[in-house]
């Protein structure tokens, strides 16, 4: 795919929402506060059966509204994507906040590299009150032109991804059968067919949820494994063998995270959540539990010895 970017292209933003009127309003407000000096903005909001004042809030802004009744996030996103008419498209969560660099950075890459079909940037993690923490992710350094192995190794936040509309149409709908990460699956379809690029610049505040993170991660892990198999299963044997360490690292990262939650919950006196988190770790990878547990015990013993030295 080699397509020249229009001098002033239209960027379509698709946002699905349900019963989160204030969050959706803030997200849309951040969009319309951008300086669109090098692009036009089209915003398509899909309301999936809200019973609060979401519709009233979002229609105060110049958006195109599509109303559905409980079709789910994946299908709502797909409906919005089909309705979008811009030269480029991005899918935005209804609780994130767009930063001033959004779209400008990605469009600059498209202008310089007409062969590129998709550009992702970085997101800044923030708490419910938008207080930032941690480094922007995917973490630097990023390859300027990621390959499949790179994109299997990390999860760009969906709102940082801008895609040429032709490639988005070719990728098709979001998969409603996945329990999570249908945007990653959708992105990987494009990565396997076209050149893609990455920008090391935060363009989005990625709001973290109040719910226990171990529960969210446990719901997502099966989707990660399914998507990984989906996009590697038909590769030559040699390539599949080379990619095995990537999935092994995913399992190790998830196991370590569950162990951290188990430790924190235990220290906080929540024994039930601690044991639940430990169970998630064991079910994810018993080998990583043994290895990581051994490392932690070893570090603890070293610290005790030094403390008595």
C-alpha angles and dihedrals in degrees: 000000000000113000127160113232114240113249090244106018127185116245113204115208116200117197125178117198144167130187096340100107099156095045092046091049092052092048093051092045090057089053094053091047090065120108102240096192093138102032145034119236127226117181121196116188120192112198109199100204104305117188095191127068095285094119092050092049098047096044090061084076128062097267135134107239126209117185124206135165116238100315092143134243098287096051092042090054091047091052090051092048092052090051095048116103106183131116090246133024138203130183115222130197113232095238102048127097122225117227125218093257092060116126094355092080095045095044090053089060092049091052092051096041112036090177092066116099101185137025124191128188134187133283129212115227113231135176124243088278091050093253105153123232135174128009125306112272147259078050122245138286096057125179110251090224108028120207127211092272090055094048091048088056100059142026116231111206106256095237091061092060120094117184134187107252093235091057092044091054090047091052090057130201130347112261110252092191094069116094090218147341095051087148091059090050090049092049093049090056088061094042090056092054107035144028113268134190140208132215122206096220131100111243099165144042106228107207115214120220128245094231119100106283094217090061092050092048092048091053091049100045096076089052091052091053092046094049092047091053091044093057098039104034095086095045122107114277092250092055092047091053091050091051096050093089089059093060089041089058091049089054091047093049092049092046092050091049092051090049090051090052090048090053094045093047092048092051089049090055096249099129095169094056090042092056091043090054091047089051090053090052093051093047091049096051126341090189092057090047091056094044096043092042090052091051093050093048090048093051090048092051092048091051091050092049091050090047091057093043 
